[in-house]
Amino acid sequence: MRRVLFWAVLTSSVLGASCAGVDEGSEPIEEARIDEPSTGDAYGDATRLSLRGDSLLAGGDPAAAVLCYRRAAELDPGFLDAHMKLGEALLRVEDYQGAIHAFREVVSLDPDSDRALYGLGFALWQERKLEEARYHMEAALAQSSDSVLIGKIRRSLRSLDED
């Protein structure tokens, strides 16, 4: 049985950048367009897009948030938060392969990221790659000092055992 994961995302104020609104089910994520004004500063544009993604996600539009986070990560490939938030948003739209890719990118940049290791493990679990999922969740458990995340990881590992 697949379980649904709800990620807590902090809401940030919307700055100048915007992503084209994508109504749920209206067009595939890959074909949707992003319409953001460019300042010529990739770092600043990436930050604005990430903040816009936060707002869209908090407003219940994870598909549009995916577009913003993806573009932010493209503009600034070293922007860990953009990759992390992209993975979380992809989980919300149940694009587990995309989430696996995003979380692997975070882990490649920061191998000690407990959230990325857990997100990777969760996405792998949804794809029924149970051994690899367990490995990453146990690595997240070993890395984490966040009691809330530790609780989530332990519950997930118990549920994984039931599958």
C-alpha positions in Angstrom: 0.0 0.0 0.0 1.3 3.4 -0.9 1.4 6.0 1.8 1.0 9.7 1.3 3.6 12.0 2.7 2.8 15.6 3.7 5.8 17.8 3.8 5.9 20.9 5.9 7.0 23.9 3.8 7.7 27.3 5.2 5.8 30.1 3.4 7.8 33.0 2.1 6.7 36.3 0.7 6.3 36.5 -3.1 9.0 38.6 -4.8 9.0 39.8 -8.4 9.4 36.4 -10.1 6.4 34.4 -11.1 5.8 31.0 -12.6 3.0 30.5 -15.1 0.0 29.2 -13.2 -0.7 25.6 -14.0 -4.2 24.4 -13.2 -4.1 20.9 -11.9 -4.5 18.6 -14.8 -4.4 21.3 -17.4 -1.1 20.5 -19.0 1.9 18.3 -18.3 4.5 19.8 -16.0 7.2 19.3 -18.7 5.2 21.4 -21.2 4.2 24.2 -18.9 6.1 27.5 -19.3 7.7 29.7 -16.7 7.3 33.4 -17.2 9.8 35.2 -14.9 11.5 38.5 -15.4 15.3 38.0 -15.5 17.5 40.4 -13.7 20.6 38.9 -15.3 21.6 37.7 -11.8 21.2 33.9 -11.8 21.5 33.7 -8.0 18.9 36.4 -7.4 16.6 35.0 -10.0 16.9 31.5 -8.5 16.1 32.9 -5.1 13.0 34.7 -6.3 11.8 31.6 -8.2 12.3 29.5 -5.1 10.3 32.0 -2.9 7.6 32.0 -5.6 7.6 28.2 -5.5 7.2 28.3 -1.7 4.1 30.6 -2.1 2.6 28.4 -4.8 3.2 25.2 -2.7 1.6 26.9 0.4 -1.3 28.0 -1.8 -2.0 24.4 -2.9 -0.4 24.4 -6.4 2.5 21.9 -6.2 2.6 21.5 -10.0 3.4 25.1 -10.5 5.8 25.1 -7.6 7.7 22.3 -9.3 8.2 24.6 -12.3 9.7 27.3 -10.1 12.0 25.0 -8.2 13.2 23.3 -11.3 14.0 26.6 -13.0 15.7 27.9 -9.8 17.9 24.7 -9.8 18.7 25.2 -13.4 19.7 28.8 -12.9 21.9 28.0 -9.9 22.9 24.3 -9.9 24.5 24.6 -6.5 21.4 26.0 -4.8 20.6 23.1 -2.4 17.3 24.4 -1.2 16.0 24.6 -4.8 16.8 20.9 -5.4 15.5 19.9 -1.9 12.2 21.8 -2.4 11.9 20.4 -6.0 12.1 16.9 -4.5 9.5 17.7 -1.9 7.1 19.2 -4.5 7.6 16.3 -6.8 6.6 14.0 -4.0 3.4 16.0 -3.6 2.5 15.5 -7.3 3.6 11.8 -7.0 6.4 12.1 -9.5 8.6 9.7 -7.6 11.2 9.2 -10.3 11.6 13.0 -10.5 11.9 13.2 -6.7 14.5 10.5 -6.7 16.6 12.5 -9.2 16.2 15.7 -7.2 17.1 14.1 -3.9 20.1 12.4 -5.4 21.3 15.8 -6.6 21.1 17.1 -3.0 22.8 14.1 -1.6 25.6 14.5 -4.2 26.1 18.1 -3.1 25.6 17.4 0.7 25.9 13.7 1.6 25.0 14.5 5.2 21.6 16.0 4.4 19.2 14.0 6.6 16.1 15.5 4.9 17.4 14.6 1.4 18.4 11.1 2.5 14.9 10.6 4.0 13.2 12.1 0.9 15.2 9.8 -1.3 14.4 6.8 0.8 10.7 7.7 0.8 10.6 8.2 -3.0 12.4 4.9 -3.5 9.9 3.2 -1.2 7.0 4.5 -3.4 8.8 3.0 -6.4 9.0 -0.3 -4.5 12.8 -0.2 -4.3 12.6 -1.4 -0.7 16.2 -2.3 0.0 17.6 0.9 -1.3 14.8 2.8 0.4 15.7 1.2 3.8 19.4 2.0 3.2 18.7 5.8 2.7 16.2 6.0 5.5 18.6 4.3 7.9 21.4 6.7 6.8 19.0 9.7 7.4 18.2 8.3 10.9 22.0 8.1 11.7 22.5 11.7 10.4 19.5 13.4 12.0 19.4 15.3 15.3 15.9 16.6 14.5 13.4 14.8 16.8 10.5 15.4 14.5 12.3 14.0 11.5 13.6 11.1 13.5 10.0 10.2 14.4 9.0 10.4 10.8 11.9 8.2 9.7 11.1 5.6 12.4 7.4 5.5 11.5 8.4 5.1 7.8 10.9 2.3 8.6 8.2 0.4 10.6 5.7 0.8 7.7 8.4 -0.3 5.2 8.8 -3.4 7.3 5.1 -4.1 6.8 5.3 -3.8 3.0 
